[in-house]
Amino acid sequence: MFKKIATGFGAVAIALGIMMMAGSAGDCDGHCMPGNTLSEMLMIAGLGLAMMISGVFFVVVGSSE
């Protein structure tokens, strides 16, 4: 049971982390200005990276049991 929960949570965290890193600039292709500042973009990208790394950890833990 824990294996399925950990693997599912990890997969969702990886997907959301990648989406956070991809959309961290928040500029909407230049049509809606202003976008995020550099510090906001780095913070969002860093949180996305942390979420993706924790998702990988949960997938590894779920597959090891």
C-alpha positions as CSV (number, residue, x, y, z in Angstrom):
1,M,0.0,0.0,0.0
2,F,2.8,2.4,0.9
3,K,4.6,1.5,-2.2
4,K,1.7,2.7,-4.4
5,I,1.2,5.9,-2.4
6,A,4.9,6.9,-2.4
7,T,5.3,6.1,-6.1
8,G,2.1,8.0,-7.1
9,F,3.0,11.0,-4.9
10,G,6.5,11.0,-6.3
11,A,5.3,11.0,-9.9
12,V,2.9,13.9,-9.3
13,A,5.7,15.8,-7.5
14,I,8.1,15.3,-10.4
15,A,5.5,16.5,-13.0
16,L,4.6,19.5,-10.9
17,G,8.2,20.4,-10.3
18,I,9.0,20.3,-14.1
19,M,5.9,22.5,-14.8
20,M,7.0,25.0,-12.1
21,M,10.5,25.2,-13.6
22,A,9.2,25.6,-17.1
23,G,6.8,28.4,-16.2
24,S,9.0,30.2,-13.7
25,A,9.4,33.3,-15.9
26,G,5.7,33.9,-16.0
27,D,5.8,36.2,-19.0
28,C,2.9,34.7,-21.1
29,D,4.9,35.1,-24.4
30,G,5.2,38.8,-23.9
31,H,1.4,39.5,-24.2
32,C,0.8,40.1,-20.5
33,M,3.5,42.3,-19.0
34,P,5.2,42.6,-16.6
35,G,6.6,39.2,-16.0
36,N,8.3,38.0,-12.8
37,T,11.5,39.6,-11.5
38,L,14.7,37.7,-11.6
39,S,14.5,36.9,-7.9
40,E,10.9,35.6,-8.2
41,M,11.9,33.5,-11.2
42,L,14.9,32.0,-9.4
43,M,12.7,31.3,-6.3
44,I,10.0,29.5,-8.3
45,A,12.6,27.5,-10.3
46,G,14.4,26.5,-7.1
47,L,11.1,25.4,-5.5
48,G,10.3,23.4,-8.6
49,L,13.7,21.8,-8.5
50,A,13.3,20.9,-4.9
51,M,9.9,19.4,-5.6
52,M,11.3,17.4,-8.5
53,I,14.2,16.0,-6.4
54,S,11.8,15.1,-3.5
55,G,9.6,13.4,-6.1
56,V,12.5,11.3,-7.3
57,F,13.3,10.4,-3.7
58,F,9.7,9.2,-3.1
59,V,9.7,7.1,-6.3
60,V,13.0,5.5,-5.3
61,V,11.7,4.7,-1.8
62,G,8.4,3.4,-3.2
63,S,10.2,1.1,-5.6
64,S,12.7,-0.2,-3.1
65,E,10.2,-1.9,-0.8
